[in-house]
Structure formats: C-alpha cells, structure tokens
Amino acid sequence: MGIVKISEQMHEALRNTSGALSRSINAQAEHWLRVGMLAELNPSLSYGEICRKLIESDAASAGEAGAIAPPATGAPVTAFNKVA
C-alpha cells in the first residue's frame, strides 16, 4: 500500500463519483485503476466486457471459480446472476 498523488480535479471527481456509487474514495480510485489497466491491455473490450472480467476475477479469487452464470437474456452480469 502506498500514497498516490493525484490532481485536485481528479480527487474531486473521485469524491463525487464515490458518493454517487456508494463506494469509498479509495474503492472508487481502485475501480477506475483496474478498469483503465484492463482497457489499455485489452483495447477491443467494451466497458461491459471489462466489468465482467473484473467480476469473474473477483469470484475466482474468492474461490468461487465458475460461480458466475451467464445471463440468459444477454443482460449484464450482476451479483443476482451468481449461481449459489
């Protein structure tokens, strides 16, 4: 863990967005970092596909490999799509 210096404008955007999405400022920053990193490494993926990869990665890290059920209707994957 370390300290990252960011601009005041970015910090303000983090404060506003984290409040709107019920995340801590640190959690919002980490989310944007993870999404941005995956977007740079996989430029052909859409935002939805990137989010799906993050969800699958988190599930696998928690020992729930294969616990994400593909949505039958093409709807985005959410916590409600998880297989018990």
N, C-alpha and C positions, 0 to 999 in steps of 0.2 A: 504494500500500500504506500502511496506517496502523494505528494501535493502537485497538482497541475495548475499552472497559471493560465487563466483564460481572460478574455476581454470582459469589460463590464457589460457590453451589449449581449454577449453570449450568456453571461451569468443571469442577466435579466430575462432572457428567453428561457433559460432553464427554470428559473423561479416561476414564471408564468405557466409554462407547459407542465411542470411537475405538479403544480396545484390543480390544474385542469384535469390531469390524468391520475390524480391521487397517488403520485409517486413522490419519494423524497427527491431532493435536488440531485443527490449522488446517484440514485437509481435511474433518474431520467438521463443524466450525463452518460452513465454506463450503457444505457439502452441505445442512445444516439451513437456512441462509440462502436458498439457491436454492430449496429445496422450499417454504419458507414464503412467499417472494416470489411464486412461481407459484401457490400455493394462494390467496393474497389476491387476485391478479389474475384467477384462474380458479376461483371458488368451486364450480363444478359439476364440476370434475375430481376423480377419485379419486386416491389416492396412487399407484396403479399407472400411471395415465394421466400424472401429473406426472413420474414417473420415466422413462416412455417419451419424453416431450418433452425431458427433460434428455439422454437418450441420443442422440436424434435431433439435438439441438442440438450436442452434442459431436462427433458424427460429421460434421455439416455444417461445423463449424469446422475440423476436421482435413482437409477436402477430400474427405470420403467421402460426399457427398450421395447419398442413395438406397442406402446400403450396409447399411441395416437391413432384413432380410427379416421380413415379418410372420409370426409363429409360426403354423404350420398348425393346431395343436391348441388355440389360444387361450391357450397358455402365455405367461408373461411374457417380454418381450424381454430377452435377455441377450447377453453377448459371444459366446455359442455360436450365436446366431441370425444373426450377421453374415454377409453374403454376401462371399465372397472376391473 
